[in-house]
Amino acid sequence: MSKINFENLSHEIKDIFYDYIKIKGYTSTKDEKLTEEFLINFFESIDYFQKNPDKYGLYNIEGDSLKRKVSWAMVKGEGSDTVVLIHHNDIVGIEDYKNFKPYAFNPEQLEKELFKYKDSLSDESKIDLESKKYIFGKGTADMKAGGAIQLSLIKEYSSLKNSKGNIILLSVPDEENLSSGMRAAVLLLDELRQKYNLKYKLMINSEPHQRLDENIGIISEGSVGKMMPFVYIRGSMSHAGKVFEGFNPTNLMSEIVRRTELNIELSDFINGESAPPPTWLYLKDRKYDYDVSMPLSIGGCFSVLTLNKEPQDLMEDIRKICVNSFNNVINEMNKRYKIFREKTDKEYKKLPWKTKVVTFDELYNEAYKNYKEEFTKNYNKEFENIKQKVINNEINMIEGNLELVDTIFQYINELSPKVVIGLSPPYYPNVSNIYFANIDEKIKNISNEIKKYVRDEFNQQYTREYFYTGISDLSYSSIKESKSIMISLAKNMPFYNEIYSIPVEKIEQNSMPCINIGPLGKDFHKLTERVLKEDLFYRTPRISNHAISIVLDW
């Protein structure tokens, strides 16, 4: 067991935490660079890194428009066994703080201000505020608390003599958006593995956890995956006074949304755990000016969380839903058209619409078949224009995908309504230790060992879950079926390997089990975001240290 001064550790965490909170590293902004400066100054203040300047630094995220970097440090011990600590350092905005914005990054002052309006808070938030057991503030739980714990631990480990194994710390940007930081960190891990002949044994994240029972903590041996299917519908335009002469794409999209939003059949269930059902995050018609004609097209994107589903499986599920939705809408339109004609004593003739659902790749191939090199030349030119707009943040990635479909439709001769489906970044693989066939016995039993340790040390109960459902960078700790995933992403994700890529081969080479050990937190991204003091300063750092000690035989 490592000889850590835990009393000193608690003071270190407190000092680091309150300084870390002050850094306003809003995700997807240049402010994330402020965190790099904070972290590099922290590493430079430690004796070990002053003597070993090659063991810490900033790692470039290639092609990043904001020029962000991964902050990293390594304490090199004896042998090749290595534990990787990861946390993200970006935060979401403070729009919902309203009049409390000046205090968002000052927990002590925010607490005073919240007390003045405590009766307007939810019952649970009010109770926690009055208990004085929590620290309120932007990023307190998600996830400066976990980051402060990891930073304090690596500082303590750097002073140990003749320790077994190695500790790598990665502090990454952009987790709240596209995880460009963690995807770049995969490349860094591969370089460090080869340079120092490392064996990656376990990746530990410190994301906050929520509890169903206030007295039962949770550790996670995996993380949900995430995919973002997009749906684009091209209809047939007509005047509002001639509705049966056209096909309104909003009608069909409404049916598809209804059949996918919170659809439990799209959720994975494994060992008594489930992925939260899908929800739509973006939906707009493609009509930019008002007139009395129906929109020609509409597009949107929804989030699907997974436990074991891969991209191709999801695409087949979405295709079936779109086909059934299309069939249902056509049948309903014909029923209503028949009634409309009968009430005006006119002959009814079945409407001409046919169900047609294609993938982005299939639509592209149809356009190429029609126009060959003329299409590819013009498409490639427009692709570069749209790509640049995404890079410059003039449009988001989802809108970029929809504009690409708009471009292809200029080369589709068939004018009948059509649904196009594809995938928009990001892609998070689902990971869990249950997917490792030959897992190290120490890792296999680590949750039981932690539960025993917590019971003996703190007289508290902890439980284990196979998947952290809050979405995390642990998704890049390992991957399965990498070749089929690459093929599916290349077919269905237009920007794959252009402005978005995942180093799946490197992930596979670095593959390691993972675990999330984080403090209790509540109301992430909200005004009342908070973290439990006891977990932050006392319990979680000791649990994390115990897990590391198990893996490295301390």
Secondary structure as UniProt FT lines:
FT   HELIX           6..21
FT   TURN            27..28
FT   TURN            30..31
FT   HELIX           32..44
FT   HELIX           47..51
FT   HELIX           53..55
FT   STRAND          56..60
FT   TURN            62..63
FT   TURN            65..66
FT   STRAND          69..75
FT   STRAND          78..88
FT   HELIX           95..103
FT   TURN            104..105
FT   HELIX           107..116
FT   HELIX           118..120
FT   HELIX           123..131
FT   STRAND          134..136
FT   TURN            138..139
FT   HELIX           140..144
FT   HELIX           145..157
FT   TURN            158..159
FT   STRAND          164..172
FT   TURN            175..178
FT   HELIX           180..196
FT   STRAND          199..205
FT   TURN            214..215
FT   STRAND          216..220
FT   STRAND          222..223
FT   STRAND          225..234
FT   HELIX           240..245
FT   HELIX           249..260
FT   TURN            261..262
FT   HELIX           264..266
FT   STRAND          269..270
FT   TURN            271..272
FT   STRAND          273..274
FT   STRAND          279..285
FT   STRAND          297..306
FT   HELIX           311..343
FT   TURN            344..345
FT   STRAND          357..359
FT   HELIX           360..391
FT   TURN            392..393
FT   HELIX           397..409
FT   TURN            410..411
FT   STRAND          418..428
FT   STRAND          431..432
FT   HELIX           433..435
FT   TURN            437..438
FT   HELIX           441..444
FT   HELIX           446..458
FT   STRAND          461..465
FT   TURN            469..470
FT   HELIX           473..476
FT   HELIX           482..492
FT   TURN            494..495
FT   TURN            497..499
FT   HELIX           504..510
FT   STRAND          514..516
FT   STRAND          520..522
FT   TURN            524..525
FT   TURN            527..528
FT   STRAND          530..532
FT   HELIX           533..534
FT   HELIX           535..539
FT   HELIX           540..552
//
